[in-house]
Amino acid sequence: MSRVKPYTMSCPISRSLDLLGNRWAIHVLRELHAGPASFAQIKAGLPGIASNMLSARLSELCDAGLIAKSHRLYTLTEHGFSTRGILFELARFGRNQPKPDNPTDPEGVSHRAVILAGAIERAAGPLDDIRAEILLDDAPFSLTVAGGRAALQAGSLPLAPVQIAFGWCDVEAVARGDQRVANFAAEREISAEDPLQVAALLDLLQKAMDIYGGFK
């Protein structure tokens, strides 16, 4: 399957679109920002994509050095991981656009976690040092923040210093300015040994959701 004709322009936006503007390319990256995945797993997360189209996108992204394949699993490279900010800005812009009447995609928790991870990394400062387990819509994710970088990966965090549970509806409510993180946190049980870690996590989540909502 041939690629869309490139712009062949010097503008960096055009050069980005030459790489990421092909149909489904951004969606494939979104799936891999949620974690390593097989061809079948990626396809399952993208209803409507044909197998030959997915093969073409994966091949192009591999050739561009954004993803790599090992033992039947596709993963992001460091270059590919750098697209997190692009996906986050698209999500932040898209949340204010009207939804289709009959969406064809399942709005899964892994997709929401990719957005939340982008917001947390945008909010994280160079001195933030946080390890926590987040139950997002009852699905466990391990959060590690250090040196201004954030990793939010599916799965429990063994011996997590802090554990907090909330839903995507809470994220959207904070993003709209309808409530504060401290409000929904007060209504839920937070497991923690160090109150300072709890305070740091809640402050970071508030900043992240404010950024997602466009308040910062």
C-alpha positions as CSV (number, residue, x, y, z in Angstrom):
1,M,0.0,0.0,0.0
2,S,1.5,3.3,-1.1
3,R,2.0,6.2,1.3
4,V,0.2,9.6,0.9
5,K,2.2,11.9,-1.3
6,P,4.6,13.8,0.9
7,Y,4.5,17.6,1.0
8,T,8.3,17.9,0.3
9,M,8.4,21.2,2.1
10,S,11.0,22.6,4.5
11,C,8.5,23.7,7.1
12,P,8.9,21.5,10.2
13,I,5.2,21.1,10.5
14,S,5.0,19.7,7.0
15,R,7.9,17.4,7.7
16,S,6.1,16.1,10.8
17,L,3.0,15.5,8.7
18,D,5.0,13.7,6.1
19,L,5.8,11.2,8.9
20,L,2.6,11.3,11.0
21,G,0.0,12.5,8.7
22,N,-0.8,9.2,7.0
23,R,-4.1,7.6,7.9
24,W,-4.0,5.7,11.2
25,A,-0.3,6.5,11.9
26,I,-1.1,8.6,15.0
27,H,-3.6,5.9,16.2
28,V,-0.9,3.2,16.0
29,L,1.4,5.4,18.1
30,R,-1.4,5.9,20.6
31,E,-1.8,2.1,21.0
32,L,1.9,1.7,21.6
33,H,2.1,4.6,24.1
34,A,-0.1,2.3,26.2
35,G,2.6,-0.3,26.1
36,P,4.2,-3.0,23.9
37,A,1.6,-4.8,21.7
38,S,1.4,-7.4,19.1
39,F,-0.1,-6.9,15.6
40,A,-3.4,-8.5,16.8
41,Q,-3.6,-6.3,19.9
42,I,-3.0,-3.1,17.9
43,K,-5.6,-4.1,15.4
44,A,-8.1,-4.9,18.2
45,G,-7.7,-1.4,19.5
46,L,-8.3,0.2,16.1
47,P,-11.7,-1.1,14.8
48,G,-12.1,-0.4,11.1
49,I,-8.4,-0.6,10.1
50,A,-7.6,-3.2,7.4
51,S,-4.8,-5.6,8.0
52,N,-2.8,-4.4,5.0
53,M,-3.2,-0.8,6.1
54,L,-1.9,-1.6,9.6
55,S,1.0,-3.6,8.1
56,A,1.9,-0.5,6.0
57,R,1.7,1.9,8.9
58,L,3.8,-0.4,11.1
59,S,6.4,-0.8,8.4
60,E,6.6,3.0,7.8
61,L,6.9,3.8,11.5
62,C,9.6,1.1,11.9
63,D,11.5,2.6,9.0
64,A,11.2,6.0,10.5
65,G,12.7,4.8,13.8
66,L,9.6,5.6,15.8
67,I,8.8,2.0,16.7
68,A,10.7,-1.3,16.8
69,K,9.7,-5.0,16.6
70,S,11.0,-7.7,18.8
71,H,9.6,-11.2,19.4
72,R,6.3,-10.3,17.7
73,L,5.8,-7.2,19.9
74,Y,6.0,-3.7,18.7
75,T,7.4,-1.0,21.1
76,L,8.1,2.7,21.0
77,T,11.7,3.8,20.5
78,E,13.0,6.8,22.4
79,H,12.2,8.8,19.2
80,G,8.7,7.4,19.2
81,F,8.2,8.1,22.9
82,S,8.9,11.8,22.0
83,T,5.5,11.9,20.3
84,R,3.7,11.8,23.6
85,G,3.4,15.6,23.7
86,I,1.8,15.6,20.2
87,L,-0.8,13.0,21.2
88,F,-1.5,15.0,24.4
89,E,-2.1,18.2,22.5
90,L,-4.3,16.5,20.0
91,A,-6.3,15.1,23.0
92,R,-6.5,18.4,24.6
93,F,-7.8,20.0,21.4
94,G,-10.1,17.2,20.6
95,R,-11.9,17.1,24.0
96,N,-13.6,20.4,23.0
97,Q,-14.8,19.1,19.6
98,P,-18.2,17.4,19.2
99,K,-18.3,13.6,19.5
100,P,-19.7,11.6,16.6
101,D,-23.2,10.3,17.0
102,N,-22.1,6.7,16.5
103,P,-18.5,6.3,17.4
104,T,-16.9,3.1,16.1
105,D,-14.0,2.9,18.7
106,P,-14.1,1.6,22.2
107,E,-13.0,4.5,24.5
108,G,-10.8,2.2,26.6
109,V,-9.0,2.9,29.8
110,S,-5.6,2.4,28.1
111,H,-6.3,5.3,25.8
112,R,-7.4,7.5,28.7
113,A,-4.2,6.5,30.5
114,V,-2.1,7.7,27.6
115,I,-3.8,11.1,27.9
116,L,-3.3,11.2,31.6
117,A,0.4,10.3,31.3
118,G,0.9,13.2,28.9
119,A,-0.8,15.6,31.3
120,I,1.3,14.3,34.2
121,E,4.5,14.7,32.3
122,R,3.6,18.2,31.3
123,A,2.9,19.1,34.9
124,A,5.9,17.3,36.5
125,G,8.8,19.4,37.7
126,P,12.5,18.4,37.7
127,L,12.4,17.8,41.5
128,D,9.3,15.8,41.6
129,D,9.9,12.2,42.8
130,I,6.7,10.2,43.1
131,R,5.9,6.5,42.9
132,A,2.2,5.6,43.2
133,E,-0.4,3.1,42.0
134,I,-3.4,4.7,40.3
135,L,-6.6,2.8,39.9
136,L,-8.1,4.5,36.8
137,D,-11.7,3.2,36.3
138,D,-10.7,0.2,38.5
139,A,-7.7,-0.7,36.2
140,P,-4.3,-0.5,38.0
141,F,-1.5,1.6,36.6
142,S,2.0,2.2,38.1
143,L,3.1,5.8,38.1
144,T,6.8,6.8,38.4
145,V,7.8,10.5,38.2
146,A,11.4,11.5,38.3
147,G,13.6,14.1,36.7
148,G,10.7,15.8,35.0
149,R,9.7,12.5,33.2
150,A,6.6,10.5,33.9
151,A,5.8,6.8,33.2
152,L,2.3,5.5,33.6
153,Q,2.2,1.8,32.8
154,A,-0.5,-0.8,33.0
155,G,-0.2,-3.0,36.0
156,S,0.1,-2.8,39.8
157,L,3.1,-1.2,41.4
158,P,4.6,-3.5,44.1
159,L,4.9,-1.9,47.5
160,A,3.5,1.4,46.1
161,P,4.0,4.2,48.7
162,V,0.6,5.7,47.6
163,Q,-2.5,4.1,46.1
164,I,-5.4,6.2,44.8
165,A,-8.5,5.4,42.8
166,F,-10.6,7.6,40.6
167,G,-12.5,7.5,37.3
168,W,-12.1,9.3,34.0
169,C,-15.3,11.2,34.9
170,D,-13.3,12.7,37.8
171,V,-10.5,13.7,35.4
172,E,-13.1,15.4,33.1
173,A,-14.8,17.2,36.0
174,V,-11.5,18.6,37.2
175,A,-10.6,19.6,33.7
176,R,-13.9,21.5,33.4
177,G,-13.2,23.2,36.7
178,D,-16.3,21.6,38.3
179,Q,-14.3,20.1,41.2
180,R,-10.8,19.9,42.6
181,V,-8.7,16.7,43.0
182,A,-8.7,17.2,46.8
183,N,-12.6,17.0,46.6
184,F,-12.8,13.5,45.1
185,A,-9.7,12.4,47.0
186,A,-11.4,13.2,50.2
187,E,-14.3,10.9,49.2
188,R,-12.1,7.9,48.5
189,E,-9.7,5.8,50.5
190,I,-6.1,6.6,49.9
191,S,-3.6,4.0,50.9
192,A,-0.3,5.6,51.9
193,E,2.5,5.5,54.5
194,D,3.9,9.0,53.9
195,P,1.4,12.0,54.0
196,L,4.0,14.1,52.1
197,Q,3.8,11.6,49.2
198,V,0.0,11.9,49.2
199,A,0.2,15.7,49.1
200,A,2.8,15.7,46.3
201,L,0.7,13.3,44.3
202,L,-2.5,15.2,44.7
203,D,-0.8,18.5,43.8
204,L,0.7,16.9,40.7
205,L,-2.6,15.4,39.6
206,Q,-4.3,18.8,40.1
207,K,-1.7,20.5,37.9
208,A,-2.0,17.8,35.3
209,M,-5.8,17.9,35.0
210,D,-5.7,21.7,34.9
211,I,-3.3,21.5,32.0
212,Y,-5.6,19.0,30.3
213,G,-8.5,21.4,30.8
214,G,-6.6,24.3,29.3
215,F,-6.3,26.2,32.6
216,K,-2.5,26.3,32.5
